[in-house]
Amino acid sequence: MLLAGLTASLDRVGQVQAHLPVTASVALAVLAVLAVVVPGLLHAAAHIDTIAHEGAHATVGSALGHKVTHIDIKLNGSGGTGIVPKSASKMALFPSAFVGYLGPSAFGVGAAELIKAGHIIAVPWVGLVGLVPVLYLARKSIGIVIVIAAFVALVLLLGAGSEGLQEATAYGIAWFLLISGVTTINKHRKNAIDAGILNEMTGLPRGFWPPLWFVGAGAALVFGALQLL
């Protein structure tokens, strides 16, 4: 039954689905806001944001030819990514270090673009595929249980969930990533570990980086919202 559901859902990836009504999209946006402001929900949601954050570090690092050794996801919602640069240049890891706080927003924009194009079911499938390398890189982290839980949840959604539930989840994923991208930056500000790393790389103060991230994440939220409404 599960395999048949996964096959049927996969067949719909290349198809075009109708957009949800604006009211439904707004309702899902409200749920996403609640996920990042309600304490109990926030703790659980923070892990999804961390996976996207660390995934961005790993994706850019790997794309630039560096060796990504591991991803560490802690049960308290924090994390880290080990990257060995391919050169001894002090700035070799600058792009991968800078992009982390923009990761959730970037993935959110990607999800919103797929939804705008009508490939709504593709969003949870992309998320499922994206979790595979994270599972490998985080295999020695205690937070692997969180990644496994997210992976299993998506498998069950795609294999047993209705098409309507899959579409609603796709919108929810996009809204959550876009909104959490902004709120996490605002929460961490200059205390962000990445700001300290960039300070050591460039000599620019820690406080220089969060406004840049915030502008980027804010622009992503506005752009993504226009695609989802």
N, C-alpha and C positions, 0 to 999 in steps of 0.2 A: 504493500500500500504506500509506504513512504517513498520507495524507489519510483513507483509510478507517478506519484505526486511531484517528485523532483524532476522527472523527465518531462512531464506536462508543463511545469513552470519554466524549465529551461527552453522549451519550444517557444514560449511566449517572449523570451528575451529579445528576439529580433523583430517581434511584432510591435505595433503601435497601439498603446492603450489610451483611452480617453482620460483627460485631466479630471481631477476631482473638482467639485464645485468650490468656489472661493470660500464659502462659509466653512466647508470641511477643512480646507487648507488652513484657514485662520484658527479653527479649533485645535488643529494639530500643532500650530505655532504656539498657542497658549499652553498646551501640554508640555511643549519643549521648554518654554519659559519656566513653568513650574518645576521641571526636572532640574533646572540649574539654580533655583532659589529656595526650594523647600529642603530643609536640612536632611531628612531621611532619604529623599530621592537624589539629592545632590551627591551624597556619598557614593551611591551606586553609579550615577551618571558620570562622575569624575573619572572613573576607570575607562569609560568609552572615550572621553576626551584625551586621556593619557595615551591610549592605544593609538589614536590618530596623531597625537603630538610626536610620540616616539617613532611611529611609522613614517612620518615626514622626514625626521632626521635620517632614518635608515634608507629611505627611498632616494633622497638627494645624495647621501653619501655613496651609496652603491652606484648611482647614475654617473657620478664623477670619478668612478674607478677606485674608490677607497674600499677597504675591507671592513665590513660590518660584522663584528664578532658576537654581539649579543644585544638583547633588549631586556631591561630589567623593569618589571612592573610590580610595585609594592601594593600591599593590601590597603594602605592608607590613601591610595590614589596618586602617589608620586611615581616617578620612573626615571629611567636613564637609558642611553644607547651607547654602546662601545663601538667606536670607529677608529681604525688604524689608517692614518693618511698614507697615500702612495708616495708622498714626497716629504721632505723635511721642512718645507716652507711653513712659517708660522701661520700664514693665512689659508693654508690648504683646506682646512675644515671650516672656514668662515661660512660658506653657503649652507652647509648642513647644520651648523650651529644656529644660524640666523632663522632658518625656516621652521623650526619646531613649533613656535607659537602661532605660526600662520597655517600649520598643517590642518587642523580641524576646519578652518575657514576654506582652505583650498579644496579639501575633499567635499565640503558642503556645497561649494560652487559647482564642482563636478557632478554631484548628485542632482543639483537643481537643473543643470544643463541637460542631463539625461531625461529628467522629468519633463522639461520644456519641450524636448524633442519627441516626447510620447513614449520613450523607452523606460517606463516607470518600473517594470519588473526587473530591469537590468540593475537597478540600484542595489537591492539586497544581494544579488548575485555577485556584483563587483565587491561588495563588502565581504562576502563569504570567501571569494578568491583572495582578496587582500589579506585576510586573516591567516592564510596558509603560511606565508613566510614569517609572520609574527609568531605563530605557533612554534616554528622551528627555532627562531632566534631567542624566544623567551622560555625555551624548554627547561632551563635551569633556574628560572625565576619562580619565587613562590606565587607570583601573580599569574602564572600559567593557568591556574584554575579559572581565573577571570576570562582569559582569552578562550579557553575551552568552553566555558559557559556561553560566551557570545557566539562562538562557532556553532555549538549545538542548537542554540536558540534560532539561529538563521536557518540551519538545516531543517529543523522542525517547522519553521514558518514556511519555507519554500516547498517542503514535502507534504505538509498536512494542512497548512493554512489556505483559506480561500483566496481567490484572486483579489477580491476587495481588500482583505486584510493585508496582503502583500503590498498592494498599492498604497494603502494608508501608512504602512510601516516605512515605505520608501520616502514618502513625504515627511514622516516623523524623523527619519534619519537625517534628511537634508536640513530640516529646521533646527534640529538639535545641534548639529555640527556648526551651522552658521551662528547660532546664538551662543553656544558655549565657547566658540572661538573668541568672541568679544568679552564675555564675562570672566573667563579664566585670565585673560591678560589684565583686566581691570583688578582682579583679585590679587594677582601676584605682583604686578607692577615691578619696581626696581629690585624687589627681593627675589625675582626669578633667577634660578640658577643659570639659565642661558645668558642672562644679562651680565652675570659675573664672568662667564666664559668669554663673551664678546669683549668685555672690558679688558681682560687679560690679553686678548688677541690684538686689539686695536688701540688701547689706551683711552678710548672714549668712555666717559662715565657710564655707570650702570643705568642711570636715569635717562640716558639718551635713547635707549632701545625700545622700552615699552610704548612710547608715543608712536613710533614707527609701526610697531606691530598693531597697535590699536587702530591707527588709520587704515592699515591694510585689511584688518578683520572687519572694521566698520564698513568699508567699501564693499567687501565681499558680502556682508549681510544685506546691504541695500540692493546690490546686484542680484543676489540669490533670491531675495524676497520678490523682486520684480518677475523672476522666472516662475515662482511658485504661486503667484496670485493671479 
